[in-house]
Amino acid sequence: MSISVVLLVVISALLHPLRVFLIKGDSTPEGLTLSVVIIFGFMSFLQIILMGINPWKVFEIWPLIAISSLGLLLHFWCIVKSLRIGDFSVNYPIIRSSPLFVVVAGYIFLNHNYSMEILLGIAIVIISAFMIQYTPGGKFFGKPASLLLAVLAMCFHGIITLADAEAMKYVEPAAFLFIQYLFVTPAMALMFIFTRPSGKNIYDYLFSGWKNKPLRFFFAGFTAYISYLLILYSFRMGANVAAVSAIRQISIPLSVLIGGFYLLEKQMNYRLFWSLLLTFGVIIIIVSS
């Protein structure tokens, strides 16, 4: 992989935790998440106009669009709900362990066989994920609902990664994102509206943040868009999916530091140790695959 591609992936990895951090620290996380999706659609639209790209060619790979869009919708929903009840420094490392899903899904559905190195990596990831959420002297599972949602978000992210990497063989990243978010944006708005707590006003729940903290909402969407666009371009430039996934794991220990220093979450050193071990396990899985 060339130095330019590595640089794209590293910058993307450093930007990625910011979106989830801002969702966790916001009083209206559903509204901020929807703003991220809206900005994705708007910026991809500007990009295809400026670059003169025909987005309608994307429909030639509509199964990949459908798989990625559904996975994205469920991924975001699980993130928001898990962060409402759990810590950022616990859930983010688990959410980012999607290579584990890719390997396990290959074993269950595709009859793939794996080496001892991969099995070791899987064991390290599972043990580390458990230890991150475990409070010494506390319950076996600190917040089981939050943990389950984080694991589901991780699985959906694995599906998205596989679908998007395949799609980049045929279409331009901006065109893919534009068509994808034409469907995801209204679907996510409806999902949040119908699942909102009883008595919650739709405007206050989803849109008041644009009035009260517009810079925060725009920054979350802008950095998220740049982060993912860089990944899609790295795939477009021929980057190996496994190698990209390995480099992106640098965002895991970064998330623990953000949670400790800015969200004042407890046990930072403890969680940092296990997040580094989890990162190591994920990289073993990727390199050995």
NORHULIN-V220001 format. One record per residue. N is the residue number from 0. RES is the residue in three letters. PHI is phi as a letter, one per 20 degrees, with the letter a starting at -180 (* if undefined). PSI is psi as a letter, one per 20 degrees, with the letter a starting at -180 (none if undefined). BURIAL is 1 if it has 24 or more other C-alpha atoms within 12 Angstrom, else 0. Layout:
{{N & RES & PHI & PSI & BURIAL} {N & RES & PHI & PSI & BURIAL}}
//
This chain:
{{0 & MET & * & p & 0} {1 & SER & f & r & 0} {2 & ILE & f & h & 0} {3 & SER & f & h & 0} {4 & VAL & f & g & 1} {5 & VAL & g & g & 1} {6 & LEU & f & g & 0} {7 & LEU & g & g & 1} {8 & VAL & f & h & 1} {9 & VAL & f & g & 1} {10 & ILE & f & g & 1} {11 & SER & g & g & 1} {12 & ALA & f & h & 1} {13 & LEU & f & h & 1} {14 & LEU & e & h & 1} {15 & HIS & g & g & 1} {16 & PRO & f & i & 1} {17 & LEU & f & g & 1} {18 & ARG & f & g & 1} {19 & VAL & f & h & 1} {20 & PHE & f & g & 1} {21 & LEU & f & h & 1} {22 & ILE & f & g & 1} {23 & LYS & f & g & 1} {24 & GLY & e & j & 1} {25 & ASP & d & q & 1} {26 & SER & f & i & 1} {27 & THR & c & m & 1} {28 & PRO & f & h & 1} {29 & GLU & f & g & 1} {30 & GLY & f & g & 1} {31 & LEU & f & h & 1} {32 & THR & f & g & 1} {33 & LEU & f & h & 1} {34 & SER & f & h & 1} {35 & VAL & f & g & 1} {36 & VAL & f & g & 1} {37 & ILE & f & g & 1} {38 & ILE & f & h & 1} {39 & PHE & g & g & 1} {40 & GLY & f & g & 1} {41 & PHE & f & g & 1} {42 & MET & f & h & 1} {43 & SER & f & h & 1} {44 & PHE & f & g & 1} {45 & LEU & g & h & 0} {46 & GLN & f & g & 1} {47 & ILE & f & h & 1} {48 & ILE & f & g & 0} {49 & LEU & f & h & 0} {50 & MET & e & i & 0} {51 & GLY & m & k & 0} {52 & ILE & e & p & 0} {53 & ASN & e & o & 0} {54 & PRO & f & i & 1} {55 & TRP & f & i & 0} {56 & LYS & f & h & 0} {57 & VAL & f & h & 1} {58 & PHE & f & i & 0} {59 & GLU & f & h & 0} {60 & ILE & d & l & 1} {61 & TRP & g & h & 0} {62 & PRO & f & h & 0} {63 & LEU & f & h & 1} {64 & ILE & f & g & 1} {65 & ALA & f & g & 1} {66 & ILE & f & g & 1} {67 & SER & f & g & 1} {68 & SER & f & g & 1} {69 & LEU & f & g & 1} {70 & GLY & f & g & 1} {71 & LEU & f & g & 1} {72 & LEU & g & g & 1} {73 & LEU & f & h & 1} {74 & HIS & f & g & 1} {75 & PHE & f & g & 1} {76 & TRP & f & g & 1} {77 & CYS & f & h & 1} {78 & ILE & f & g & 1} {79 & VAL & f & g & 1} {80 & LYS & f & h & 1} {81 & SER & f & h & 1} {82 & LEU & f & h & 1} {83 & ARG & f & h & 1} {84 & ILE & d & i & 1} {85 & GLY & c & r & 1} {86 & ASP & e & q & 1} {87 & PHE & g & g & 1} {88 & SER & f & i & 1} {89 & VAL & e & g & 1} {90 & ASN & f & h & 1} {91 & TYR & f & g & 1} {92 & PRO & g & h & 1} {93 & ILE & f & g & 1} {94 & ILE & g & h & 1} {95 & ARG & e & j & 1} {96 & SER & e & k & 1} {97 & SER & f & h & 1} {98 & PRO & g & h & 1} {99 & LEU & f & g & 1} {100 & PHE & f & g & 1} {101 & VAL & g & g & 1} {102 & VAL & f & g & 1} {103 & VAL & f & g & 1} {104 & ALA & f & h & 0} {105 & GLY & f & h & 0} {106 & TYR & f & g & 0} {107 & ILE & f & g & 0} {108 & PHE & d & h & 0} {109 & LEU & d & j & 0} {110 & ASN & l & k & 0} {111 & HIS & f & q & 0} {112 & ASN & d & q & 0} {113 & TYR & c & q & 0} {114 & SER & f & r & 0} {115 & MET & f & h & 0} {116 & GLU & f & g & 0} {117 & ILE & f & g & 1} {118 & LEU & f & h & 1} {119 & LEU & f & g & 0} {120 & GLY & f & g & 1} {121 & ILE & f & g & 1} {122 & ALA & f & g & 0} {123 & ILE & f & g & 1} {124 & VAL & f & g & 1} {125 & ILE & f & g & 1} {126 & ILE & f & g & 0} {127 & SER & f & g & 1} {128 & ALA & f & g & 1} {129 & PHE & f & g & 1} {130 & MET & f & h & 1} {131 & ILE & f & g & 1} {132 & GLN & e & i & 1} {133 & TYR & e & p & 1} {134 & THR & d & o & 0} {135 & PRO & g & p & 0} {136 & GLY & n & i & 0} {137 & GLY & d & b & 0} {138 & LYS & f & q & 0} {139 & PHE & g & g & 0} {140 & PHE & d & o & 0} {141 & GLY & g & g & 1} {142 & LYS & c & n & 1} {143 & PRO & g & h & 0} {144 & ALA & f & g & 0} {145 & SER & f & g & 1} {146 & LEU & f & g & 1} {147 & LEU & f & g & 1} {148 & LEU & f & h & 1} {149 & ALA & f & h & 1} {150 & VAL & f & g & 1} {151 & LEU & f & g & 1} {152 & ALA & f & h & 1} {153 & MET & f & g & 1} {154 & CYS & f & g & 1} {155 & PHE & f & h & 1} {156 & HIS & f & h & 1} {157 & GLY & f & g & 1} {158 & ILE & f & g & 1} {159 & ILE & f & g & 1} {160 & THR & g & g & 1} {161 & LEU & f & g & 1} {162 & ALA & f & g & 1} {163 & ASP & f & h & 1} {164 & ALA & f & h & 1} {165 & GLU & f & g & 1} {166 & ALA & f & h & 1} {167 & MET & f & i & 1} {168 & LYS & f & i & 1} {169 & TYR & c & h & 1} {170 & VAL & c & r & 1} {171 & GLU & f & q & 1} {172 & PRO & g & g & 1} {173 & ALA & f & g & 1} {174 & ALA & f & g & 1} {175 & PHE & f & g & 1} {176 & LEU & f & g & 1} {177 & PHE & f & g & 1} {178 & ILE & f & g & 1} {179 & GLN & g & g & 1} {180 & TYR & f & i & 1} {181 & LEU & f & h & 1} {182 & PHE & e & g & 1} {183 & VAL & f & h & 1} {184 & THR & f & g & 1} {185 & PRO & f & h & 0} {186 & ALA & f & g & 1} {187 & MET & f & h & 1} {188 & ALA & g & g & 1} {189 & LEU & f & h & 0} {190 & MET & f & g & 1} {191 & PHE & f & h & 1} {192 & ILE & f & g & 1} {193 & PHE & f & i & 0} {194 & THR & d & j & 0} {195 & ARG & f & q & 1} {196 & PRO & g & q & 0} {197 & SER & g & p & 0} {198 & GLY & n & i & 0} {199 & LYS & f & p & 0} {200 & ASN & f & p & 0} {201 & ILE & f & g & 0} {202 & TYR & f & g & 0} {203 & ASP & f & h & 0} {204 & TYR & f & h & 1} {205 & LEU & d & h & 1} {206 & PHE & c & i & 1} {207 & SER & f & h & 0} {208 & GLY & f & h & 1} {209 & TRP & f & h & 1} {210 & LYS & e & g & 0} {211 & ASN & e & h & 0} {212 & LYS & b & m & 0} {213 & PRO & f & h & 0} {214 & LEU & f & h & 0} {215 & ARG & f & g & 1} {216 & PHE & f & g & 1} {217 & PHE & f & g & 1} {218 & PHE & f & g & 1} {219 & ALA & f & g & 1} {220 & GLY & f & g & 1} {221 & PHE & f & g & 1} {222 & THR & f & h & 1} {223 & ALA & f & g & 1} {224 & TYR & f & g & 1} {225 & ILE & f & g & 1} {226 & SER & g & g & 1} {227 & TYR & f & h & 1} {228 & LEU & f & h & 1} {229 & LEU & f & h & 1} {230 & ILE & f & g & 1} {231 & LEU & f & h & 1} {232 & TYR & f & h & 1} {233 & SER & f & h & 1} {234 & PHE & f & g & 1} {235 & ARG & f & h & 1} {236 & MET & e & j & 1} {237 & GLY & n & j & 0} {238 & ALA & f & q & 1} {239 & ASN & f & p & 1} {240 & VAL & g & g & 1} {241 & ALA & f & g & 1} {242 & ALA & f & g & 1} {243 & VAL & f & g & 1} {244 & SER & f & h & 1} {245 & ALA & f & g & 1} {246 & ILE & f & h & 1} {247 & ARG & f & i & 1} {248 & GLN & f & i & 1} {249 & ILE & f & i & 1} {250 & SER & f & i & 1} {251 & ILE & f & g & 1} {252 & PRO & f & h & 1} {253 & LEU & f & h & 1} {254 & SER & f & h & 1} {255 & VAL & f & g & 1} {256 & LEU & f & g & 1} {257 & ILE & f & g & 1} {258 & GLY & f & h & 1} {259 & GLY & f & g & 1} {260 & PHE & e & h & 0} {261 & TYR & d & h & 0} {262 & LEU & e & i & 0} {263 & LEU & l & k & 0} {264 & GLU & f & q & 1} {265 & LYS & e & r & 1} {266 & GLN & l & l & 1} {267 & MET & f & g & 1} {268 & ASN & f & g & 0} {269 & TYR & f & g & 1} {270 & ARG & f & h & 1} {271 & LEU & f & g & 1} {272 & PHE & g & g & 1} {273 & TRP & f & h & 1} {274 & SER & f & h & 1} {275 & LEU & f & h & 1} {276 & LEU & f & g & 1} {277 & LEU & f & g & 1} {278 & THR & g & g & 1} {279 & PHE & f & g & 1} {280 & GLY & f & g & 1} {281 & VAL & f & g & 1} {282 & ILE & f & h & 1} {283 & ILE & g & g & 1} {284 & ILE & f & g & 1} {285 & ILE & f & g & 1} {286 & VAL & f & h & 0} {287 & SER & e & i & 0} {288 & SER & f & none & 1}}
//
